[in-house]
């Protein structure tokens, strides 16, 4: 069963390796092309993530470097990888092709300059998360003790996303910023988050947040990172399924997807250590859900709700 994965950090690894990793089969990459093929990943979203310790004046350059690796290493050397530039492109993928979509995890690198954001749109970014865990000029992240909401600049970004049919990702936001986004975003999404009901982690969503996402028409993509699944920090595939179960109990069965966070996590679910093992999750889900429901979680829910289609 084909999968759309909303989040991985392979571009950060490629950029930090400075050309020493081959995207097609580098064992250091949990989402290399070979593993995507083995796991039947039909579309992989590639996050642009900049480490917070990088100097502010260098961050946009690092963003451009990661995008350059996306164009040269991911797309340029793998003709069966297809750039998803438009929402209609998801319908055009042929047998044997894998779609690749750019996303932005935190807007630190643009400073207070919307021109830079529009440049990123033109280069292919189709989902924008305002923060990582820290605060920036747009909003507070989930790890910021202040817990503030969106700034005026942050609201400008959301309105710009709305205008350009860009997803606004809530996964790393503070709770106050989340509610600000829900109020104004036309295309909210959680690219890699689980439920706080089962694991009380700052990165997870409360039932109130999840219900608000579902009412707004947004999707929540469950994340494979064990500390977001169990407070013990260890997890099995069945433990991840429990998070899907809980979101379904809130009425979200048509608004759940997958966001692995591969290449950005340090520990792994047993038997789900990289993209090649993805069908293990599908097989576990098929024990509890119909084939149609599992196909929804894997890809169809996103296809039905992407901008311009299910809104």
Number of C-alpha atoms within 10 A of each C-alpha: 15 17 24 25 31 29 27 27 22 28 26 23 18 23 20 14 11 10 12 10 18 17 26 17 15 16 13 14 25 24 28 22 24 18 21 24 17 13 22 20 25 24 24 26 26 27 27 26 25 21 11 14 7 11 10 13 11 11 21 18 12 20 20 16 19 24 24 17 20 24 15 13 18 26 18 14 14 16 11 17 20 21 21 22 18 14 16 14 12 19 9 12 17 12 8 10 17 24 22 23 22 25 27 26 24 27 28 23 25 19 17 16 12 15 10 15 21 17 11 20 20 11 15 18 24 24 25 28 24 31 28 27 20 18 23 21 17 24 30 29 31 27 17 16 11 11 16 18 22 25 16 11 16 23 20 14 25 27 18 17 23 18 10 13 18 24 25 29 29 31 27 28 33 29 22 16 26 25 18 18 24 20 12 13 23 22 26 30 28 30 32 27 28 32 25 20 14 18 21 17 19 17 24 27 25 19 15 9 17 24 17 15 24 21 14 17 19 27 27 31 25 29 27 28 25 23 21 27 30 18 13 10 14 16 21 17 19 14 17 23 18 15 22 23 16 17 24 14 10 13 14 21 20 19 24 27 29 25 26 30 26 24 20 18 15 9 15 18 20 13 14 19 15 21 26 21 18 24 20 14 19 22 12 14 23 15 10 12 13 11 14 11 17 24 19 20 25 27 22 21 21 25 16 15 17 22 20 12 11 11 12
